Amino acid sequence: MPKKPEPLVIGGHYRYTLSSYEPVSITVTVPHLTDDEVAFGVAGVLGESGLADGETASDAWVREHVSGVSSIDELRQAVRAQLEALNSRYADASKPALCAEKLAARLEQDVPASAVAEARATLMDDLKAQVGQAGISLDDALAGMGVPAGTLESMLDGQARAESEKDAALDAMADKLGITVDETELPGLLGFSPKATQELVAQARAHGGLDPVLRRARRKKASDAVVGACSCTYRHESAEEAERRVRMARERRSGWTMPVEAAPQEPPRPEPAQGGARPASRSHLKLV
């Protein structure tokens, strides 16, 4: 396969083109909800409600400690309904990445090494933040997995190239559609509160300029347009695929693993409602 040319640099930015700007076609997988996931969700609610390890919750205990349900069966049904709704949301949330991946296959230029290096640095920062939240250092996490020192960057190369190609394809679509973005659109496009957006803008200006933030928002605007025009079909995950996904999620919970490639996501367990003060012995099931 012949090597693609590098993009032109115009106005200080790489300029990409696509072989086609027609709407993309994607297939979205709707996760299959397993009994194990429901059981995990029920256990989470019971634990948040004060059930001690090794203790069995009776219907009477549930009525006393979990608001809105009167039995274990009712709690199980409520958790199942919530997780099914979360699965539907997850399926819809996968559309932007699937569309961007399809667009990236249409790139007529190769992404320069500098762009891949920038994407790799971002992935590295995200990885450090993730392991930091787990209370361990990146070096300790890598040592625990038997990953030799100095090899992480090369391990991230594939994902970094994929991410930089998706960004390039969205830039090409934004150019084609004539998409522009101003500061007033940032909260809606980036999903931040106005206050958080102001802080982000101030920080960006203090570190060299607002251009990277505006380009990120422009890609989001282009992505919204591509998703809105795409042809989408749905497939349901098989029971066997779901069992493998749940097994992987269980393994991730038992020990930190490096997310070099996007892993199937497990729906979060239901949580007690947040908010005002409540009695210590009373929990509120939050159904969304």
Secondary structure, 3 states (H helix, E strand, C coil): CCCCCCCEEECCEEECCECCCCCCEEEEEECCCCHHHHHHHHHHHHHHCCCCCCCCCCHHHHHHHEECCCCHHHHHHHHHHHHHHHHHHHHHHCHHHHHHHHHHCCECCCCCHHHHHHHHHHHHHHHHHHHHHCCCCHHHHHHHHCCCCCCHHHHHHHHHHHHHHHHHHHHHHHHHHCCCCCHHHHHHHHCCCHHHHHHHHHHHHHCCCCHHHHHHHHHHHHHHHHHHHCEEEEEECCHHHHHHHHHHHHHHHHCCCCCCCCCCCCCCCCCECCCCCCCCCCEEECCC
